[in-house]
């Protein structure tokens, strides 16, 4: 039971001769040591500070983050004029939640077998800083708070917000550049590591704003900086967005032989019982003057850089989402001759840091069937068997203040060569609240 301040003062206050007054009916001494009054105030302050830490997710400010506020400046006429190919394929779209609260979306994935819900990954920018760029100052995020949204795709409503924490309970400050659903888990890559979260907690929590911590106690090292991720079958494909820092060379196996590409994606088969890579061999990869202990991948892809997202249409068709700044984004459709997880002997093999050989397909102009341009800021992309979905960050600060064309939605569109089923889709019954 929480005592009132007066009671705390009487219990803690030191009187004449160090006597302690415990009854509410007793008079306080007229003269007390200076710390006698300070102790109860500090005690109450401690309770308030500790209580605030656990109550943040239940605050009105947090609940407001479930709302969606649009900042888009593109109507249908502008789409038909500037992005005609995408306009002809676009089926639906919903505003990304939390943009008004400085949420920056990064990754998206449909829930398997449920075309009416999706998970969006990203971060809330808690502090902005000014940084120089081309003789001007721009705002960039100085402190991040990683988060996940569960979204209803029928109406775009945010069903739940999960504020992510590290294993020690501290706020997670990671980029959350991609998200994938596999084996009833939510997977987030970051900085040569794979984080695993319990999907059931996100789906069935009885509160609409919760906190989530990674459930894997042991680190899962992966050979990728982890800027995007996608799931196909029992495998996770984890890729890099950009080159290493200036002056730090790329690992040799990240470069395609003769293709001139510097983008890299590593594939890992995930055991459905251990929820860790099937291949337990490990080696050390060096990136930007740092060493990372990682598991050996089962396959790899070479592709261009500035890739923000990737998904599979089928076992041989791959879609890459690319964007950089206020330039138009692009969705590139590639077709490979074979399943990249089951490559023939003729496929190029690269030498990994442990000396072993790995088959790697290269996504080049020769494999690209089509490219569709889109507004700036296309991030993660996902496919549910009928519709592609891409999430755009144009409505987030500071981009909406300095970009020309602003798209603030998660867009769903029909990919070329895919026929939508004429069977009505019945939404799943909402899960019951846990007791």
C-alpha positions, 0 to 999 in steps of 0.5 A: 500500500502506498502511504501519503506524504504526511505518513512518510514524513512521520515514519522517516522524520528524525525528531529530538533524540532521534525519536521516530513518530509513527502515528498520524495523530502525533505532532511533528517536532518543530525543529528537525535536522535538514535531512529529515524532510529530504528523505521522504521527498526523495523516497516519493520521487524514487517511487515516481521515477521507478513507476514511470519506467513501467507505466510508459507503455500505458500512457496517453502519449503511447496510445496516441502512437496507434493513430495514423495522420497523413502527410502525403501530397500525391493524389491519383492524378499525380501518380498517373503522371509521375509513376504511371506503371505503379498507378496501374498496379496499385490496389490499396494503401493505408497511412503508416501509423505513428508518423505524427509521433516521429515513427520511421517505418523500415520493414514490413511482412504479411502474417503467413496465411493471413492476408488481413494483417501485417507487421511493420518494423521501424523506430521512433526518433526521440531526438533530432540532431543537425548534420552537414550534408552538401554545404547545408544542415539537415536534421537526422535522428540522434536517438532511436527507439525500436518498435513493431506495429501490428496492422489491420490491412482491411482498414489500416488500423494499428491493432498493437504497438510493441516498444522493443527492449534489449534483454536487460530491459533497456530501450532498444536503439536499433534501426530495425531495418527489416522484419520477417515472420517464420516459425511463429516468430518475429525476426529482426536483423541488426549489425550482424545479429539476428533477434527473435521475438515471440509472435504470439505475444504480439498477437494476443496481448490484452493491451494495445501497447506493450513491450517486447524483448528478444527471446533468444538468450544466446546471440545469433550471428549472421554474415550480413549487416542486416538492413533488410530480411525476408522469409521463404520456406524455412529460410531467412534471407538477410541483406546489406543496404550499403558499402562499408565505411570509407577506408574500410574494404568490403569482405571479398565474398561480398563482391560479385566476380565480374558483375561489379555489384557490392550488395550482399544477401546471406541465406540461412535455413532455420531449424523449427525446433531450435530456432537457430541456423541449421548449419552450426559452422561459424567463422569471423567476418571483418566489416568496417574494422570490426570482427563479427562471429557469424554462422556460415550461410547456406547460400548467397546473392550478389546485387546492387547496393542501396537495397531497402527490401527484398521478397520472393514471388516464387522460388526463382523470382525475386523483387528488390526495393531500392531507394536513396534520399529524394530520388524516385524509388524502384521495384526491380523484378528478377528471375533466376534460372534455378532456386538459389537455395538449390543451385546447380554446379555451374553457379559461381562460388565465392570463398568464405573467410573459413576457406569453404566455397559458397554458391552465389547467384548475381542479380544483374541486368541480365536477370532483371525482367522489369523495373517499376519506379515509385515515389521516394522512400520505398523500404521493406517489401513483402508478398502474400501470394497475391499482392506485393506490399511496400512501406514508404518512409516519406511521411516521416520526419525529417523527410516530409520537410524536404522531399518533393513527392511524399508517400506516407502509406503502405501500398499494396499492388498486383505484381506483373504476371501474378493473377489474383484469385477470385475467391473472397478472402474471409478475415480471421477471427480476432484472438481472444484477450489473454486472462 
